[in-house]
């Protein structure tokens, strides 16, 4: 990776995630229903740390994972003095070990451990300008290991570009709240995540709602059942927007 590409990618992420003055207040309003004061949040794929900051401002303890070295350093500069933030230079999967990071220096928000995601999402129009290349081997742990060390989280935010189901396969118990990304080009991954959530808690115990892009608004504020969300995801057009699925125990 060229130093210039990495610097441009870092600058792009800072502008997107920290360049809007009122975004912090929006994040706090949005996540207040999921992250209680004195609670515990896992930020899986912490990137530039805007969710970490919001969770801390809500009064929660945070465990943040980020495998990209440039963003690890950024997170260290921002949060290392806060004893309520644990920063881990790791990724998550279904088992502990190591995996090859597929890096995108100029668009580091789409770095991933999934070569399948690179092939399938990379073929969609929304990823036309993205170029991945082999990055470093990174350490991988599991949600179960994090729970054993830090406790059961109130909320787990997962943003790992096509590796969401692998992350959830490393969890063997239900947690109160979870969010994971969906993308029309690889919607089967989100559908698999819903199936996993229903398996962990028992059918019908989770409610689901979608937020599109970075709008920080739930389309179904009261939540809906798994079958309704599955139908919504399957009906999305191929060029539909991406977003996040939010799930919470009813």
Secondary structure as GFF3:
##gff-version 3
##sequence-region A 1 250
A	DSSP	alpha_helix	3	18	.	.	.	ID=ss1
A	DSSP	alpha_helix	23	31	.	.	.	ID=ss2
A	DSSP	beta_strand	40	44	.	.	.	ID=ss3
A	DSSP	alpha_helix	50	57	.	.	.	ID=ss4
A	DSSP	beta_strand	61	65	.	.	.	ID=ss5
A	DSSP	alpha_helix	69	79	.	.	.	ID=ss6
A	DSSP	beta_strand	85	88	.	.	.	ID=ss7
A	DSSP	beta_strand	91	92	.	.	.	ID=ss8
A	DSSP	beta_strand	97	103	.	.	.	ID=ss9
A	DSSP	three_ten_helix	105	110	.	.	.	ID=ss10
A	DSSP	alpha_helix	115	122	.	.	.	ID=ss11
A	DSSP	three_ten_helix	125	127	.	.	.	ID=ss12
A	DSSP	beta_strand	133	141	.	.	.	ID=ss13
A	DSSP	alpha_helix	143	150	.	.	.	ID=ss14
A	DSSP	beta_strand	155	158	.	.	.	ID=ss15
A	DSSP	alpha_helix	164	168	.	.	.	ID=ss16
A	DSSP	beta_strand	177	182	.	.	.	ID=ss17
A	DSSP	three_ten_helix	184	186	.	.	.	ID=ss18
A	DSSP	alpha_helix	187	201	.	.	.	ID=ss19
A	DSSP	beta_strand	206	212	.	.	.	ID=ss20
A	DSSP	alpha_helix	226	235	.	.	.	ID=ss21
A	DSSP	beta_strand	243	249	.	.	.	ID=ss22
###
